[in-house]
Amino acid sequence: MTYNYETKGTCSKKITFELDDQGNLHNVCFAGGCNGNLKAIAKLVEGKPASEVAKILEGNTCGPRATSCADQLAKAIEEATHA
């Protein structure tokens, strides 16, 4: 199933991703933000269990911000898996 998440407090504006029947992440894509870094995050999490990815990325900050694109991905996963 495909999920869309509108980010809050980051340069990226939206995250899309898919969850398979086993709860693994696929095709993570960030709209906006630091293109190279966000493509790297997408590659690193491809096929990984969403719950583990959320646990690792949760709370990550970017500069003076209280969140980051990685933290927003964790929030998006939480929202998708608890919907």
mmCIF file as gemmi writes it, N, C-alpha and C atoms, coordinates in Angstrom:
data_model
loop_
_atom_site.group_PDB
_atom_site.id
_atom_site.type_symbol
_atom_site.label_atom_id
_atom_site.label_alt_id
_atom_site.label_comp_id
_atom_site.label_asym_id
_atom_site.label_entity_id
_atom_site.label_seq_id
_atom_site.pdbx_PDB_ins_code
_atom_site.Cartn_x
_atom_site.Cartn_y
_atom_site.Cartn_z
_atom_site.occupancy
_atom_site.B_iso_or_equiv
_atom_site.pdbx_formal_charge
_atom_site.auth_seq_id
_atom_site.auth_asym_id
_atom_site.pdbx_PDB_model_num
ATOM 1 N N . MET Axp A 1 ? 0.842 -1.173 0 1 0 ? 1 A 1
ATOM 2 C CA . MET Axp A 1 ? 0 0 0 1 0 ? 1 A 1
ATOM 3 C C . MET Axp A 1 ? 0.893 1.244 0 1 0 ? 1 A 1
ATOM 4 N N . THR Axp A 2 ? 0.486 2.267 -0.731 1 0 ? 2 A 1
ATOM 5 C CA . THR Axp A 2 ? 1.255 3.51 -0.836 1 0 ? 2 A 1
ATOM 6 C C . THR Axp A 2 ? 0.74 4.529 0.171 1 0 ? 2 A 1
ATOM 7 N N . TYR Axp A 3 ? 1.681 5.217 0.83 1 0 ? 3 A 1
ATOM 8 C CA . TYR Axp A 3 ? 1.346 6.236 1.826 1 0 ? 3 A 1
ATOM 9 C C . TYR Axp A 3 ? 1.968 7.563 1.42 1 0 ? 3 A 1
ATOM 10 N N . ASN Axp A 4 ? 1.265 8.633 1.703 1 0 ? 4 A 1
ATOM 11 C CA . ASN Axp A 4 ? 1.737 10 1.479 1 0 ? 4 A 1
ATOM 12 C C . ASN Axp A 4 ? 1.689 10.727 2.808 1 0 ? 4 A 1
ATOM 13 N N . TYR Axp A 5 ? 2.751 11.467 3.099 1 0 ? 5 A 1
ATOM 14 C CA . TYR Axp A 5 ? 2.83 12.192 4.365 1 0 ? 5 A 1
ATOM 15 C C . TYR Axp A 5 ? 3.33 13.601 4.092 1 0 ? 5 A 1
ATOM 16 N N . GLU Axp A 6 ? 2.565 14.591 4.529 1 0 ? 6 A 1
ATOM 17 C CA . GLU Axp A 6 ? 2.967 15.998 4.424 1 0 ? 6 A 1
ATOM 18 C C . GLU Axp A 6 ? 3.876 16.309 5.615 1 0 ? 6 A 1
ATOM 19 N N . THR Axp A 7 ? 5.114 16.669 5.351 1 0 ? 7 A 1
ATOM 20 C CA . THR Axp A 7 ? 6.075 16.92 6.425 1 0 ? 7 A 1
ATOM 21 C C . THR Axp A 7 ? 5.809 18.255 7.109 1 0 ? 7 A 1
ATOM 22 N N . LYS Axp A 8 ? 6.34 18.388 8.311 1 0 ? 8 A 1
ATOM 23 C CA . LYS Axp A 8 ? 6.202 19.609 9.104 1 0 ? 8 A 1
ATOM 24 C C . LYS Axp A 8 ? 7.575 20.014 9.634 1 0 ? 8 A 1
ATOM 25 N N . GLY Axp A 9 ? 7.987 21.257 9.353 1 0 ? 9 A 1
ATOM 26 C CA . GLY Axp A 9 ? 9.22 21.784 9.907 1 0 ? 9 A 1
ATOM 27 C C . GLY Axp A 9 ? 10.496 21.368 9.202 1 0 ? 9 A 1
ATOM 28 N N . THR Axp A 10 ? 10.376 20.897 7.958 1 0 ? 10 A 1
ATOM 29 C CA . THR Axp A 10 ? 11.571 20.487 7.215 1 0 ? 10 A 1
ATOM 30 C C . THR Axp A 10 ? 11.567 21.107 5.821 1 0 ? 10 A 1
ATOM 31 N N . CYS Axp A 11 ? 12.711 21.012 5.156 1 0 ? 11 A 1
ATOM 32 C CA . CYS Axp A 11 ? 12.82 21.509 3.786 1 0 ? 11 A 1
ATOM 33 C C . CYS Axp A 11 ? 12.019 20.638 2.822 1 0 ? 11 A 1
ATOM 34 N N . SER Axp A 12 ? 12.001 19.333 3.077 1 0 ? 12 A 1
ATOM 35 C CA . SER Axp A 12 ? 11.166 18.471 2.237 1 0 ? 12 A 1
ATOM 36 C C . SER Axp A 12 ? 9.705 18.745 2.593 1 0 ? 12 A 1
ATOM 37 N N . LYS Axp A 13 ? 8.836 18.603 1.628 1 0 ? 13 A 1
ATOM 38 C CA . LYS Axp A 13 ? 7.423 18.929 1.823 1 0 ? 13 A 1
ATOM 39 C C . LYS Axp A 13 ? 6.533 17.694 1.923 1 0 ? 13 A 1
ATOM 40 N N . LYS Axp A 14 ? 7.018 16.579 1.381 1 0 ? 14 A 1
ATOM 41 C CA . LYS Axp A 14 ? 6.187 15.385 1.328 1 0 ? 14 A 1
ATOM 42 C C . LYS Axp A 14 ? 7.066 14.142 1.264 1 0 ? 14 A 1
ATOM 43 N N . ILE Axp A 15 ? 6.579 13.064 1.87 1 0 ? 15 A 1
ATOM 44 C CA . ILE Axp A 15 ? 7.244 11.768 1.791 1 0 ? 15 A 1
ATOM 45 C C . ILE Axp A 15 ? 6.222 10.759 1.289 1 0 ? 15 A 1
ATOM 46 N N . THR Axp A 16 ? 6.609 9.986 0.297 1 0 ? 16 A 1
ATOM 47 C CA . THR Axp A 16 ? 5.778 8.873 -0.142 1 0 ? 16 A 1
ATOM 48 C C . THR Axp A 16 ? 6.567 7.59 0.033 1 0 ? 16 A 1
ATOM 49 N N . PHE Axp A 17 ? 5.867 6.517 0.36 1 0 ? 17 A 1
ATOM 50 C CA . PHE Axp A 17 ? 6.516 5.211 0.514 1 0 ? 17 A 1
ATOM 51 C C . PHE Axp A 17 ? 5.464 4.121 0.439 1 0 ? 17 A 1
ATOM 52 N N . GLU Axp A 18 ? 5.942 2.908 0.269 1 0 ? 18 A 1
ATOM 53 C CA . GLU Axp A 18 ? 5.068 1.749 0.24 1 0 ? 18 A 1
ATOM 54 C C . GLU Axp A 18 ? 5.431 0.827 1.386 1 0 ? 18 A 1
ATOM 55 N N . LEU Axp A 19 ? 4.43 0.142 1.906 1 0 ? 19 A 1
ATOM 56 C CA . LEU Axp A 19 ? 4.626 -0.91 2.904 1 0 ? 19 A 1
ATOM 57 C C . LEU Axp A 19 ? 4.094 -2.2 2.313 1 0 ? 19 A 1
ATOM 58 N N . ASP Axp A 20 ? 4.921 -3.255 2.356 1 0 ? 20 A 1
ATOM 59 C CA . ASP Axp A 20 ? 4.439 -4.538 1.862 1 0 ? 20 A 1
ATOM 60 C C . ASP Axp A 20 ? 3.689 -5.278 2.976 1 0 ? 20 A 1
ATOM 61 N N . ASP Axp A 21 ? 3.217 -6.471 2.684 1 0 ? 21 A 1
ATOM 62 C CA . ASP Axp A 21 ? 2.409 -7.235 3.638 1 0 ? 21 A 1
ATOM 63 C C . ASP Axp A 21 ? 3.164 -7.618 4.908 1 0 ? 21 A 1
ATOM 64 N N . GLN Axp A 22 ? 4.49 -7.63 4.834 1 0 ? 22 A 1
ATOM 65 C CA . GLN Axp A 22 ? 5.315 -7.948 6.001 1 0 ? 22 A 1
ATOM 66 C C . GLN Axp A 22 ? 5.73 -6.709 6.786 1 0 ? 22 A 1
ATOM 67 N N . GLY Axp A 23 ? 5.307 -5.521 6.326 1 0 ? 23 A 1
ATOM 68 C CA . GLY Axp A 23 ? 5.649 -4.284 7.015 1 0 ? 23 A 1
ATOM 69 C C . GLY Axp A 23 ? 7.014 -3.725 6.652 1 0 ? 23 A 1
ATOM 70 N N . ASN Axp A 24 ? 7.509 -4.089 5.46 1 0 ? 24 A 1
ATOM 71 C CA . ASN Axp A 24 ? 8.801 -3.589 4.997 1 0 ? 24 A 1
ATOM 72 C C . ASN Axp A 24 ? 8.613 -2.383 4.084 1 0 ? 24 A 1
ATOM 73 N N . LEU Axp A 25 ? 9.553 -1.457 4.158 1 0 ? 25 A 1
ATOM 74 C CA . LEU Axp A 25 ? 9.507 -0.219 3.369 1 0 ? 25 A 1
ATOM 75 C C . LEU Axp A 25 ? 10.009 -0.427 1.946 1 0 ? 25 A 1
ATOM 76 N N . HIS Axp A 26 ? 9.354 0.273 1.013 1 0 ? 26 A 1
ATOM 77 C CA . HIS Axp A 26 ? 9.785 0.26 -0.388 1 0 ? 26 A 1
ATOM 78 C C . HIS Axp A 26 ? 9.497 1.612 -1.014 1 0 ? 26 A 1
ATOM 79 N N . ASN Axp A 27 ? 10.327 1.972 -1.98 1 0 ? 27 A 1
ATOM 80 C CA . ASN Axp A 27 ? 10.118 3.168 -2.804 1 0 ? 27 A 1
ATOM 81 C C . ASN Axp A 27 ? 9.91 4.443 -1.997 1 0 ? 27 A 1
ATOM 82 N N . VAL Axp A 28 ? 10.748 4.657 -0.996 1 0 ? 28 A 1
ATOM 83 C CA . VAL Axp A 28 ? 10.686 5.889 -0.209 1 0 ? 28 A 1
ATOM 84 C C . VAL Axp A 28 ? 11.15 7.041 -1.102 1 0 ? 28 A 1
ATOM 85 N N . CYS Axp A 29 ? 10.377 8.12 -1.117 1 0 ? 29 A 1
ATOM 86 C CA . CYS Axp A 29 ? 10.703 9.273 -1.949 1 0 ? 29 A 1
ATOM 87 C C . CYS Axp A 29 ? 10.344 10.554 -1.194 1 0 ? 29 A 1
ATOM 88 N N . PHE Axp A 30 ? 11.298 11.469 -1.129 1 0 ? 30 A 1
ATOM 89 C CA . PHE Axp A 30 ? 11.094 12.764 -0.487 1 0 ? 30 A 1
ATOM 90 C C . PHE Axp A 30 ? 10.916 13.821 -1.574 1 0 ? 30 A 1
ATOM 91 N N . ALA Axp A 31 ? 9.957 14.709 -1.416 1 0 ? 31 A 1
ATOM 92 C CA . ALA Axp A 31 ? 9.77 15.832 -2.335 1 0 ? 31 A 1
ATOM 93 C C . ALA Axp A 31 ? 10.407 17.057 -1.696 1 0 ? 31 A 1
ATOM 94 N N . GLY Axp A 32 ? 11.47 17.561 -2.303 1 0 ? 32 A 1
ATOM 95 C CA . GLY Axp A 32 ? 12.204 18.685 -1.749 1 0 ? 32 A 1
ATOM 96 C C . GLY Axp A 32 ? 13.272 18.207 -0.786 1 0 ? 32 A 1
ATOM 97 N N . GLY Axp A 33 ? 13.968 19.142 -0.18 1 0 ? 33 A 1
ATOM 98 C CA . GLY Axp A 33 ? 15.007 18.803 0.782 1 0 ? 33 A 1
ATOM 99 C C . GLY Axp A 33 ? 16.361 18.579 0.129 1 0 ? 33 A 1
ATOM 100 N N . CYS Axp A 34 ? 17.28 18.016 0.879 1 0 ? 34 A 1
ATOM 101 C CA . CYS Axp A 34 ? 18.654 17.757 0.424 1 0 ? 34 A 1
ATOM 102 C C . CYS Axp A 34 ? 18.674 16.491 -0.423 1 0 ? 34 A 1
ATOM 103 N N . ASN Axp A 35 ? 18.589 16.666 -1.714 1 0 ? 35 A 1
ATOM 104 C CA . ASN Axp A 35 ? 18.385 15.584 -2.662 1 0 ? 35 A 1
ATOM 105 C C . ASN Axp A 35 ? 19.315 14.386 -2.451 1 0 ? 35 A 1
ATOM 106 N N . GLY Axp A 36 ? 20.611 14.614 -2.381 1 0 ? 36 A 1
ATOM 107 C CA . GLY Axp A 36 ? 21.566 13.512 -2.242 1 0 ? 36 A 1
ATOM 108 C C . GLY Axp A 36 ? 21.394 12.751 -0.941 1 0 ? 36 A 1
ATOM 109 N N . ASN Axp A 37 ? 21.251 13.479 0.147 1 0 ? 37 A 1
ATOM 110 C CA . ASN Axp A 37 ? 21.096 12.825 1.449 1 0 ? 37 A 1
ATOM 111 C C . ASN Axp A 37 ? 19.79 12.039 1.535 1 0 ? 37 A 1
ATOM 112 N N . LEU Axp A 38 ? 18.738 12.595 0.993 1 0 ? 38 A 1
ATOM 113 C CA . LEU Axp A 38 ? 17.439 11.935 1.079 1 0 ? 38 A 1
ATOM 114 C C . LEU Axp A 38 ? 17.366 10.724 0.163 1 0 ? 38 A 1
ATOM 115 N N . LYS Axp A 39 ? 18.048 10.774 -0.984 1 0 ? 39 A 1
ATOM 116 C CA . LYS Axp A 39 ? 18.12 9.58 -1.834 1 0 ? 39 A 1
ATOM 117 C C . LYS Axp A 39 ? 18.924 8.493 -1.121 1 0 ? 39 A 1
ATOM 118 N N . ALA Axp A 40 ? 19.941 8.895 -0.376 1 0 ? 40 A 1
ATOM 119 C CA . ALA Axp A 40 ? 20.745 7.921 0.375 1 0 ? 40 A 1
ATOM 120 C C . ALA Axp A 40 ? 19.91 7.257 1.466 1 0 ? 40 A 1
ATOM 121 N N . ILE Axp A 41 ? 19.121 8.049 2.196 1 0 ? 41 A 1
ATOM 122 C CA . ILE Axp A 41 ? 18.237 7.478 3.224 1 0 ? 41 A 1
ATOM 123 C C . ILE Axp A 41 ? 17.299 6.47 2.574 1 0 ? 41 A 1
ATOM 124 N N . ALA Axp A 42 ? 16.702 6.836 1.438 1 0 ? 42 A 1
ATOM 125 C CA . ALA Axp A 42 ? 15.77 5.942 0.747 1 0 ? 42 A 1
ATOM 126 C C . ALA Axp A 42 ? 16.447 4.621 0.386 1 0 ? 42 A 1
ATOM 127 N N . LYS Axp A 43 ? 17.687 4.68 -0.089 1 0 ? 43 A 1
ATOM 128 C CA . LYS Axp A 43 ? 18.417 3.447 -0.429 1 0 ? 43 A 1
ATOM 129 C C . LYS Axp A 43 ? 18.716 2.613 0.811 1 0 ? 43 A 1
ATOM 130 N N . LEU Axp A 44 ? 19.087 3.272 1.887 1 0 ? 44 A 1
ATOM 131 C CA . LEU Axp A 44 ? 19.444 2.552 3.116 1 0 ? 44 A 1
ATOM 132 C C . LEU Axp A 44 ? 18.254 1.842 3.76 1 0 ? 44 A 1
ATOM 133 N N . VAL Axp A 45 ? 17.053 2.399 3.608 1 0 ? 45 A 1
ATOM 134 C CA . VAL Axp A 45 ? 15.887 1.803 4.263 1 0 ? 45 A 1
ATOM 135 C C . VAL Axp A 45 ? 15.105 0.857 3.349 1 0 ? 45 A 1
ATOM 136 N N . GLU Axp A 46 ? 15.449 0.796 2.085 1 0 ? 46 A 1
ATOM 137 C CA . GLU Axp A 46 ? 14.727 -0.058 1.132 1 0 ? 46 A 1
ATOM 138 C C . GLU Axp A 46 ? 14.683 -1.512 1.609 1 0 ? 46 A 1
ATOM 139 N N . GLY Axp A 47 ? 13.467 -2.039 1.722 1 0 ? 47 A 1
ATOM 140 C CA . GLY Axp A 47 ? 13.276 -3.429 2.103 1 0 ? 47 A 1
ATOM 141 C C . GLY Axp A 47 ? 13.394 -3.727 3.581 1 0 ? 47 A 1
ATOM 142 N N . LYS Axp A 48 ? 13.697 -2.718 4.378 1 0 ? 48 A 1
ATOM 143 C CA . LYS Axp A 48 ? 13.873 -2.905 5.829 1 0 ? 48 A 1
ATOM 144 C C . LYS Axp A 48 ? 12.522 -2.851 6.539 1 0 ? 48 A 1
ATOM 145 N N . PRO Axp A 49 ? 12.431 -3.509 7.703 1 0 ? 49 A 1
ATOM 146 C CA . PRO Axp A 49 ? 11.193 -3.425 8.481 1 0 ? 49 A 1
ATOM 147 C C . PRO Axp A 49 ? 10.92 -1.979 8.903 1 0 ? 49 A 1
ATOM 148 N N . ALA Axp A 50 ? 9.729 -1.503 8.601 1 0 ? 50 A 1
ATOM 149 C CA . ALA Axp A 50 ? 9.362 -0.118 8.884 1 0 ? 50 A 1
ATOM 150 C C . ALA Axp A 50 ? 9.499 0.211 10.362 1 0 ? 50 A 1
ATOM 151 N N . SER Axp A 51 ? 9.11 -0.703 11.23 1 0 ? 51 A 1
ATOM 152 C CA . SER Axp A 51 ? 9.172 -0.438 12.673 1 0 ? 51 A 1
ATOM 153 C C . SER Axp A 51 ? 10.61 -0.215 13.134 1 0 ? 51 A 1
ATOM 154 N N . GLU Axp A 52 ? 11.555 -0.968 12.59 1 0 ? 52 A 1
ATOM 155 C CA . GLU Axp A 52 ? 12.968 -0.792 12.951 1 0 ? 52 A 1
ATOM 156 C C . GLU Axp A 52 ? 13.495 0.54 12.441 1 0 ? 52 A 1
ATOM 157 N N . VAL Axp A 53 ? 13.123 0.904 11.217 1 0 ? 53 A 1
ATOM 158 C CA . VAL Axp A 53 ? 13.558 2.171 10.633 1 0 ? 53 A 1
ATOM 159 C C . VAL Axp A 53 ? 13.03 3.331 11.476 1 0 ? 53 A 1
ATOM 160 N N . ALA Axp A 54 ? 11.757 3.286 11.851 1 0 ? 54 A 1
ATOM 161 C CA . ALA Axp A 54 ? 11.166 4.355 12.658 1 0 ? 54 A 1
ATOM 162 C C . ALA Axp A 54 ? 11.886 4.492 13.99 1 0 ? 54 A 1
ATOM 163 N N . LYS Axp A 55 ? 12.216 3.374 14.598 1 0 ? 55 A 1
ATOM 164 C CA . LYS Axp A 55 ? 12.896 3.384 15.894 1 0 ? 55 A 1
ATOM 165 C C . LYS Axp A 55 ? 14.284 4.038 15.788 1 0 ? 55 A 1
ATOM 166 N N . ILE Axp A 56 ? 14.985 3.758 14.699 1 0 ? 56 A 1
ATOM 167 C CA . ILE Axp A 56 ? 16.328 4.309 14.493 1 0 ? 56 A 1
ATOM 168 C C . ILE Axp A 56 ? 16.285 5.809 14.192 1 0 ? 56 A 1
ATOM 169 N N . LEU Axp A 57 ? 15.347 6.239 13.344 1 0 ? 57 A 1
ATOM 170 C CA . LEU Axp A 57 ? 15.323 7.622 12.864 1 0 ? 57 A 1
ATOM 171 C C . LEU Axp A 57 ? 14.585 8.592 13.774 1 0 ? 57 A 1
ATOM 172 N N . GLU Axp A 58 ? 13.723 8.085 14.64 1 0 ? 58 A 1
ATOM 173 C CA . GLU Axp A 58 ? 12.915 8.933 15.511 1 0 ? 58 A 1
ATOM 174 C C . GLU Axp A 58 ? 13.794 9.84 16.371 1 0 ? 58 A 1
ATOM 175 N N . GLY Axp A 59 ? 13.452 11.135 16.386 1 0 ? 59 A 1
ATOM 176 C CA . GLY Axp A 59 ? 14.174 12.084 17.23 1 0 ? 59 A 1
ATOM 177 C C . GLY Axp A 59 ? 15.385 12.727 16.586 1 0 ? 59 A 1
ATOM 178 N N . ASN Axp A 60 ? 15.75 12.3 15.377 1 0 ? 60 A 1
ATOM 179 C CA . ASN Axp A 60 ? 16.881 12.899 14.677 1 0 ? 60 A 1
ATOM 180 C C . ASN Axp A 60 ? 16.541 14.356 14.346 1 0 ? 60 A 1
ATOM 181 N N . THR Axp A 61 ? 17.474 15.272 14.594 1 0 ? 61 A 1
ATOM 182 C CA . THR Axp A 61 ? 17.227 16.685 14.321 1 0 ? 61 A 1
ATOM 183 C C . THR Axp A 61 ? 18.117 17.183 13.184 1 0 ? 61 A 1
ATOM 184 N N . CYS Axp A 62 ? 17.799 18.357 12.658 1 0 ? 62 A 1
ATOM 185 C CA . CYS Axp A 62 ? 18.56 18.983 11.578 1 0 ? 62 A 1
ATOM 186 C C . CYS Axp A 62 ? 18.885 20.413 12 1 0 ? 62 A 1
ATOM 187 N N . GLY Axp A 63 ? 20.142 20.684 12.266 1 0 ? 63 A 1
ATOM 188 C CA . GLY Axp A 63 ? 20.542 22.024 12.693 1 0 ? 63 A 1
ATOM 189 C C . GLY Axp A 63 ? 19.752 22.449 13.912 1 0 ? 63 A 1
ATOM 190 N N . PRO Axp A 64 ? 19.215 23.675 13.905 1 0 ? 64 A 1
ATOM 191 C CA . PRO Axp A 64 ? 18.459 24.161 15.066 1 0 ? 64 A 1
ATOM 192 C C . PRO Axp A 64 ? 17.009 23.656 15.118 1 0 ? 64 A 1
ATOM 193 N N . ARG Axp A 65 ? 16.587 22.931 14.093 1 0 ? 65 A 1
ATOM 194 C CA . ARG Axp A 65 ? 15.202 22.441 14.054 1 0 ? 65 A 1
ATOM 195 C C . ARG Axp A 65 ? 14.985 21.323 15.067 1 0 ? 65 A 1
ATOM 196 N N . ALA Axp A 66 ? 13.766 21.196 15.52 1 0 ? 66 A 1
ATOM 197 C CA . ALA Axp A 66 ? 13.41 20.135 16.471 1 0 ? 66 A 1
ATOM 198 C C . ALA Axp A 66 ? 13.117 18.817 15.763 1 0 ? 66 A 1
ATOM 199 N N . THR Axp A 67 ? 13.186 18.812 14.433 1 0 ? 67 A 1
ATOM 200 C CA . THR Axp A 67 ? 12.9 17.622 13.64 1 0 ? 67 A 1
ATOM 201 C C . THR Axp A 67 ? 13.875 17.568 12.47 1 0 ? 67 A 1
ATOM 202 N N . SER Axp A 68 ? 13.706 16.594 11.617 1 0 ? 68 A 1
ATOM 203 C CA . SER Axp A 68 ? 14.505 16.451 10.399 1 0 ? 68 A 1
ATOM 204 C C . SER Axp A 68 ? 13.699 15.63 9.412 1 0 ? 68 A 1
ATOM 205 N N . CYS Axp A 69 ? 14.184 15.511 8.196 1 0 ? 69 A 1
ATOM 206 C CA . CYS Axp A 69 ? 13.497 14.677 7.215 1 0 ? 69 A 1
ATOM 207 C C . CYS Axp A 69 ? 13.463 13.225 7.685 1 0 ? 69 A 1
ATOM 208 N N . ALA Axp A 70 ? 14.544 12.763 8.307 1 0 ? 70 A 1
ATOM 209 C CA . ALA Axp A 70 ? 14.576 11.401 8.831 1 0 ? 70 A 1
ATOM 210 C C . ALA Axp A 70 ? 13.555 11.225 9.95 1 0 ? 70 A 1
ATOM 211 N N . ASP Axp A 71 ? 13.467 12.189 10.853 1 0 ? 71 A 1
ATOM 212 C CA . ASP Axp A 71 ? 12.478 12.147 11.93 1 0 ? 71 A 1
ATOM 213 C C . ASP Axp A 71 ? 11.061 12.187 11.354 1 0 ? 71 A 1
ATOM 214 N N . GLN Axp A 72 ? 10.853 12.973 10.313 1 0 ? 72 A 1
ATOM 215 C CA . GLN Axp A 72 ? 9.548 13.029 9.675 1 0 ? 72 A 1
ATOM 216 C C . GLN Axp A 72 ? 9.187 11.691 9.022 1 0 ? 72 A 1
ATOM 217 N N . LEU Axp A 73 ? 10.182 10.985 8.48 1 0 ? 73 A 1
ATOM 218 C CA . LEU Axp A 73 ? 9.927 9.645 7.947 1 0 ? 73 A 1
ATOM 219 C C . LEU Axp A 73 ? 9.474 8.723 9.073 1 0 ? 73 A 1
ATOM 220 N N . ALA Axp A 74 ? 10.118 8.819 10.227 1 0 ? 74 A 1
ATOM 221 C CA . ALA Axp A 74 ? 9.71 8.011 11.385 1 0 ? 74 A 1
ATOM 222 C C . ALA Axp A 74 ? 8.26 8.324 11.761 1 0 ? 74 A 1
ATOM 223 N N . LYS Axp A 75 ? 7.897 9.591 11.765 1 0 ? 75 A 1
ATOM 224 C CA . LYS Axp A 75 ? 6.517 9.989 12.087 1 0 ? 75 A 1
ATOM 225 C C . LYS Axp A 75 ? 5.538 9.465 11.033 1 0 ? 75 A 1
ATOM 226 N N . ALA Axp A 76 ? 5.953 9.528 9.771 1 0 ? 76 A 1
ATOM 227 C CA . ALA Axp A 76 ? 5.099 9.038 8.692 1 0 ? 76 A 1
ATOM 228 C C . ALA Axp A 76 ? 4.862 7.526 8.829 1 0 ? 76 A 1
ATOM 229 N N . ILE Axp A 77 ? 5.888 6.793 9.188 1 0 ? 77 A 1
ATOM 230 C CA . ILE Axp A 77 ? 5.767 5.347 9.389 1 0 ? 77 A 1
ATOM 231 C C . ILE Axp A 77 ? 4.822 5.064 10.542 1 0 ? 77 A 1
ATOM 232 N N . GLU Axp A 78 ? 5 5.781 11.637 1 0 ? 78 A 1
ATOM 233 C CA . GLU Axp A 78 ? 4.128 5.589 12.797 1 0 ? 78 A 1
ATOM 234 C C . GLU Axp A 78 ? 2.663 5.843 12.428 1 0 ? 78 A 1
ATOM 235 N N . GLU Axp A 79 ? 2.429 6.919 11.683 1 0 ? 79 A 1
ATOM 236 C CA . GLU Axp A 79 ? 1.071 7.244 11.283 1 0 ? 79 A 1
ATOM 237 C C . GLU Axp A 79 ? 0.484 6.153 10.373 1 0 ? 79 A 1
ATOM 238 N N . ALA Axp A 80 ? 1.296 5.676 9.44 1 0 ? 80 A 1
ATOM 239 C CA . ALA Axp A 80 ? 0.831 4.661 8.486 1 0 ? 80 A 1
ATOM 240 C C . ALA Axp A 80 ? 0.563 3.328 9.161 1 0 ? 80 A 1
ATOM 241 N N . THR Axp A 81 ? 1.365 2.979 10.143 1 0 ? 81 A 1
ATOM 242 C CA . THR Axp A 81 ? 1.224 1.666 10.769 1 0 ? 81 A 1
ATOM 243 C C . THR Axp A 81 ? 0.21 1.66 11.9 1 0 ? 81 A 1
ATOM 244 N N . HIS Axp A 82 ? -0.222 2.836 12.334 1 0 ? 82 A 1
ATOM 245 C CA . HIS Axp A 82 ? -1.217 2.91 13.404 1 0 ? 82 A 1
ATOM 246 C C . HIS Axp A 82 ? -2.531 3.534 12.925 1 0 ? 82 A 1
ATOM 247 N N . ALA Axp A 83 ? -2.712 3.54 11.605 1 0 ? 83 A 1
ATOM 248 C CA . ALA Axp A 83 ? -3.927 4.138 11.042 1 0 ? 83 A 1
ATOM 249 C C . ALA Axp A 83 ? -5.119 3.199 11.168 1 0 ? 83 A 1
